[in-house]
Amino acid sequence: MSAGLAIKRLVDVAGATALLILSAPLWLIIAILVRLDSPGPALFSQQRIGLHGRPFTLFKFRTMRQGAEQEWQPPDASELDSYIFQDDGDPRITRIGRFLRRTSLDELPQLINILKGEMSLVGPRPEVPEIVALYEPRMHRRHAMRPGLTGLAQVSGRGTLTTGETLVLDLAYCEEWSLRLDLAILGRTFCQVVGQKGAR
């Protein structure tokens, strides 16, 4: 591991620990609201593809009705470039789920993924295996970095980007990565979350 990546990992651990401590009071409140809003567990887990193409279990606060992921159908390979994964009008999203997505509070449990070494504060967002299975060989270069809680694509459009646009930005991030770029993305993420710009 290069010195830069070692520092990145130290920043991840320190940042995730601090955020986990600061957000701890919110976890119970969010969990109660999710449970009151719809039947099912407060936490949602899903397999995603991470560093070097290895699968891991990602954690989120549940924002859809229980079992909604079984209703999702992946796009055809010919549709991948124009595909938008998130739909603001998706009827499967619960009332509290819309608020959690708008404020990005549904992502808080991924701090655990960061501490486990499966994710980073900044990096390409981890994709589901069904989407990764449709990648062309060059697209797998996005797995050269740990997936992130936020990333270049998230500060460049978030849920409004197509999969093709997201992949271009993810590949650019992996090729141009630096600690300075990570700090810039974190700063832009904070501004976007506060302004709820582009949130889905």
C-alpha positions in Angstrom: 0.0 0.0 0.0 1.4 3.4 -1.0 1.9 6.1 1.7 -1.0 8.1 0.2 -3.4 5.2 0.4 -2.3 4.5 4.0 -3.1 8.1 4.9 -6.4 7.7 3.2 -7.2 4.7 5.3 -6.2 6.5 8.5 -8.5 9.4 7.5 -11.3 6.9 6.9 -11.0 5.3 10.3 -10.7 8.6 12.2 -13.5 10.2 10.2 -15.9 7.2 10.5 -15.2 6.9 14.2 -15.9 10.6 14.8 -19.1 10.6 12.7 -20.3 7.4 14.4 -19.9 9.0 17.8 -21.5 12.3 16.7 -24.4 10.6 15.0 -25.1 7.9 17.6 -28.1 9.7 19.1 -29.7 9.8 15.7 -29.5 6.0 15.1 -32.2 5.2 17.7 -34.5 8.0 16.5 -34.2 6.9 12.9 -34.7 3.3 13.7 -37.9 4.0 15.6 -39.2 6.2 12.8 -38.5 3.6 10.2 -40.2 0.9 12.2 -43.3 3.1 12.9 -43.6 4.1 9.2 -43.7 0.6 7.8 -43.5 -3.0 8.8 -40.0 -4.6 8.8 -36.5 -4.1 10.2 -34.9 -0.6 10.6 -31.7 -1.8 8.9 -31.4 -3.0 5.3 -28.5 -5.1 4.1 -27.6 -5.8 0.5 -24.7 -7.4 -1.3 -22.5 -5.0 -3.2 -19.3 -5.3 -5.1 -16.2 -3.7 -3.6 -12.4 -3.4 -3.8 -10.9 -5.7 -6.5 -14.4 -7.0 -7.3 -15.0 -8.7 -4.0 -18.6 -8.8 -2.7 -19.5 -7.5 0.7 -22.6 -6.7 2.7 -23.6 -3.0 2.7 -25.7 -1.6 5.5 -28.3 1.2 5.3 -31.4 2.3 7.1 -34.4 0.9 5.2 -36.0 3.4 2.9 -38.4 1.1 1.0 -41.1 -1.3 2.1 -39.9 -4.7 3.2 -39.1 -7.0 0.3 -39.1 -4.2 -2.3 -35.7 -5.2 -3.7 -37.2 -8.5 -4.9 -39.5 -6.4 -7.3 -36.5 -4.8 -9.0 -35.5 -5.9 -12.4 -31.9 -5.1 -13.7 -31.7 -3.4 -17.1 -30.5 -5.1 -20.3 -26.9 -4.6 -21.3 -28.0 -2.3 -24.1 -29.8 -0.1 -21.6 -27.0 0.2 -19.0 -25.5 3.4 -20.3 -28.8 5.4 -20.0 -30.1 3.6 -16.9 -30.9 5.6 -13.8 -30.8 3.3 -10.7 -32.9 5.6 -8.4 -36.3 6.9 -9.2 -37.6 9.7 -7.1 -41.2 8.6 -7.8 -40.6 5.0 -6.9 -43.8 3.9 -5.0 -41.7 1.4 -3.0 -40.1 4.2 -1.1 -41.7 4.9 2.3 -42.5 8.4 3.7 -39.6 8.4 6.1 -37.5 6.8 3.4 -37.9 9.9 1.2 -36.7 12.1 4.0 -33.8 9.8 4.8 -32.7 9.7 1.2 -33.1 13.5 0.8 -30.8 14.1 3.8 -28.5 11.1 3.1 -29.2 9.9 6.7 -30.0 6.4 5.3 -26.3 6.0 4.6 -25.1 6.4 8.2 -24.8 2.6 8.8 -22.1 2.5 6.1 -19.8 4.0 8.7 -19.6 0.4 10.0 -18.6 -0.7 6.5 -15.8 1.9 6.5 -14.5 0.7 9.9 -14.5 -2.9 8.7 -12.3 -1.8 5.7 -14.9 -2.6 3.1 -15.6 1.0 2.2 -13.9 4.5 2.3 -15.3 7.9 3.0 -14.7 8.8 -0.6 -14.7 6.5 -3.6 -17.0 5.1 -6.3 -20.4 4.1 -4.9 -20.6 0.3 -4.6 -22.8 -1.3 -7.2 -25.1 -4.4 -7.0 -23.8 -7.6 -8.6 -26.6 -7.5 -11.2 -25.3 -4.2 -12.6 -21.6 -5.2 -12.4 -22.3 -8.3 -14.4 -23.2 -6.1 -17.3 -19.9 -4.1 -17.2 -17.5 -4.0 -20.1 -13.9 -5.0 -19.1 -12.7 -1.4 -18.8 -15.5 -0.6 -16.4 -14.1 -2.9 -13.7 -11.2 -0.4 -13.2 -13.6 1.4 -10.8 -12.9 -1.5 -8.4 -9.3 -0.4 -8.1 -10.4 1.8 -5.1 -12.5 1.0 -2.1 -16.1 2.1 -2.7 -17.1 5.3 -1.0 -19.8 6.8 1.2 -19.6 9.6 -1.3 -17.7 10.2 -4.5 -17.0 12.3 -7.5 -20.3 11.1 -9.2 -22.3 12.0 -6.0 -21.0 15.6 -6.0 -21.6 15.9 -9.8 -25.3 15.0 -9.9 -26.0 12.3 -7.4 -29.3 10.4 -8.2 -29.8 12.4 -11.5 -26.9 10.8 -13.3 -27.2 7.8 -15.7 -25.1 4.7 -15.0 -23.0 5.6 -18.0 -22.3 9.1 -16.7 -21.5 7.7 -13.2 -19.0 5.2 -14.7 -17.1 7.9 -16.5 -16.8 9.9 -13.3 -15.8 6.8 -11.3 -13.1 5.9 -13.7 -11.8 9.5 -13.7 -11.7 9.4 -9.9 -9.7 6.2 -9.8 -7.2 7.5 -12.4 -6.8 11.0 -10.9 -7.1 10.1 -7.2 -5.3 12.2 -4.6 -5.8 13.2 -1.0 -6.6 16.7 -2.2 -9.3 15.4 -4.5 -10.8 13.4 -1.6 -10.9 16.6 0.6 -12.5 18.5 -2.2 -15.2 15.9 -2.6 -15.9 15.7 1.1 -16.3 19.5 1.2 -18.7 19.5 -1.8 -20.6 16.6 -0.2 -21.2 18.6 2.9 -22.5 21.5 0.9 -24.8 19.2 -1.1 -26.2 17.4 1.9 -26.9 20.7 3.7 -28.6 22.0 0.5 -30.1 18.6 -0.4 -29.1 19.3 -4.0 -29.7 16.4 -6.3 -30.7 14.1 -3.6 -32.9 11.1 -4.3 
